[in-house]
């Protein structure tokens, strides 16, 4: 059984994944999250991207 972290690694960096590189996450003020909890959120975000379930926001620069 794969952990959330293993799944996130494959989805971001694997042959069938997004081929991400130089990927950084910044936890902000919530430093109490475990790697598994962060990976679970990454997996949710990737699923939303794959399903087109997001809204583009344009900056006003």
C-alpha positions as protocol buffer text, in pm:
chain_id: "A"
residue {
  index: 1
  type: UNK
  ca { x: 0 y: 0 z: 0 }
}
residue {
  index: 2
  type: UNK
  ca { x: 136 y: 340 z: -97 }
}
residue {
  index: 3
  type: UNK
  ca { x: 153 y: 625 z: 149 }
}
residue {
  index: 4
  type: UNK
  ca { x: 31 y: 974 z: 61 }
}
residue {
  index: 5
  type: UNK
  ca { x: 395 y: 1078 z: 32 }
}
residue {
  index: 6
  type: UNK
  ca { x: 474 y: 801 z: -219 }
}
residue {
  index: 7
  type: UNK
  ca { x: 166 y: 893 z: -423 }
}
residue {
  index: 8
  type: UNK
  ca { x: 260 y: 1262 z: -423 }
}
residue {
  index: 9
  type: UNK
  ca { x: 615 y: 1182 z: -536 }
}
residue {
  index: 10
  type: UNK
  ca { x: 486 y: 978 z: -831 }
}
residue {
  index: 11
  type: UNK
  ca { x: 226 y: 1239 z: -926 }
}
residue {
  index: 12
  type: UNK
  ca { x: 476 y: 1524 z: -917 }
}
residue {
  index: 13
  type: UNK
  ca { x: 797 y: 1362 z: -1041 }
}
residue {
  index: 14
  type: UNK
  ca { x: 713 y: 1019 z: -1186 }
}
residue {
  index: 15
  type: UNK
  ca { x: 716 y: 912 z: -1550 }
}
residue {
  index: 16
  type: UNK
  ca { x: 337 y: 947 z: -1566 }
}
residue {
  index: 17
  type: UNK
  ca { x: 333 y: 1252 z: -1339 }
}
residue {
  index: 18
  type: UNK
  ca { x: 367 y: 1625 z: -1392 }
}
residue {
  index: 19
  type: UNK
  ca { x: 746 y: 1608 z: -1439 }
}
residue {
  index: 20
  type: UNK
  ca { x: 786 y: 1887 z: -1184 }
}
residue {
  index: 21
  type: UNK
  ca { x: 1133 y: 2015 z: -1104 }
}
residue {
  index: 22
  type: UNK
  ca { x: 1273 y: 2250 z: -842 }
}
residue {
  index: 23
  type: UNK
  ca { x: 949 y: 2211 z: -648 }
}
residue {
  index: 24
  type: UNK
  ca { x: 923 y: 2387 z: -312 }
}
residue {
  index: 25
  type: UNK
  ca { x: 651 y: 2397 z: -49 }
}
residue {
  index: 26
  type: UNK
  ca { x: 627 y: 2660 z: 219 }
}
residue {
  index: 27
  type: UNK
  ca { x: 410 y: 2560 z: 518 }
}
residue {
  index: 28
  type: UNK
  ca { x: 345 y: 2919 z: 623 }
}
residue {
  index: 29
  type: UNK
  ca { x: 253 y: 2961 z: 987 }
}
residue {
  index: 30
  type: UNK
  ca { x: 127 y: 2604 z: 1039 }
}
residue {
  index: 31
  type: UNK
  ca { x: 445 y: 2417 z: 1130 }
}
residue {
  index: 32
  type: UNK
  ca { x: 264 y: 2133 z: 1307 }
}
residue {
  index: 33
  type: UNK
  ca { x: 172 y: 1942 z: 989 }
}
residue {
  index: 34
  type: UNK
  ca { x: 325 y: 1602 z: 922 }
}
residue {
  index: 35
  type: UNK
  ca { x: 477 y: 1510 z: 585 }
}
residue {
  index: 36
  type: UNK
  ca { x: 178 y: 1276 z: 530 }
}
residue {
  index: 37
  type: UNK
  ca { x: -69 y: 1563 z: 587 }
}
residue {
  index: 38
  type: UNK
  ca { x: 118 y: 1790 z: 346 }
}
residue {
  index: 39
  type: UNK
  ca { x: 136 y: 1512 z: 85 }
}
residue {
  index: 40
  type: UNK
  ca { x: -238 y: 1453 z: 120 }
}
residue {
  index: 41
  type: UNK
  ca { x: -302 y: 1820 z: 38 }
}
residue {
  index: 42
  type: UNK
  ca { x: -63 y: 1804 z: -260 }
}
residue {
  index: 43
  type: UNK
  ca { x: -254 y: 1501 z: -390 }
}
residue {
  index: 44
  type: UNK
  ca { x: -585 y: 1686 z: -355 }
}
residue {
  index: 45
  type: UNK
  ca { x: -448 y: 1983 z: -548 }
}
residue {
  index: 46
  type: UNK
  ca { x: -309 y: 1766 z: -829 }
}
residue {
  index: 47
  type: UNK
  ca { x: -648 y: 1591 z: -856 }
}
residue {
  index: 48
  type: UNK
  ca { x: -822 y: 1928 z: -885 }
}
residue {
  index: 49
  type: UNK
  ca { x: -580 y: 2036 z: -1157 }
}
residue {
  index: 50
  type: UNK
  ca { x: -632 y: 1712 z: -1351 }
}
residue {
  index: 51
  type: UNK
  ca { x: -1010 y: 1750 z: -1327 }
}
residue {
  index: 52
  type: UNK
  ca { x: -1007 y: 2118 z: -1422 }
}
residue {
  index: 53
  type: UNK
  ca { x: -1160 y: 2203 z: -1085 }
}
residue {
  index: 54
  type: UNK
  ca { x: -987 y: 2537 z: -1029 }
}
residue {
  index: 55
  type: UNK
  ca { x: -1030 y: 2904 z: -1102 }
}
residue {
  index: 56
  type: UNK
  ca { x: -760 y: 3115 z: -1264 }
}
residue {
  index: 57
  type: UNK
  ca { x: -690 y: 3442 z: -1088 }
}
residue {
  index: 58
  type: UNK
  ca { x: -528 y: 3722 z: -1282 }
}
residue {
  index: 59
  type: UNK
  ca { x: -299 y: 3961 z: -1097 }
}
residue {
  index: 60
  type: UNK
  ca { x: -352 y: 4331 z: -1135 }
}
residue {
  index: 61
  type: UNK
  ca { x: 15 y: 4409 z: -1201 }
}
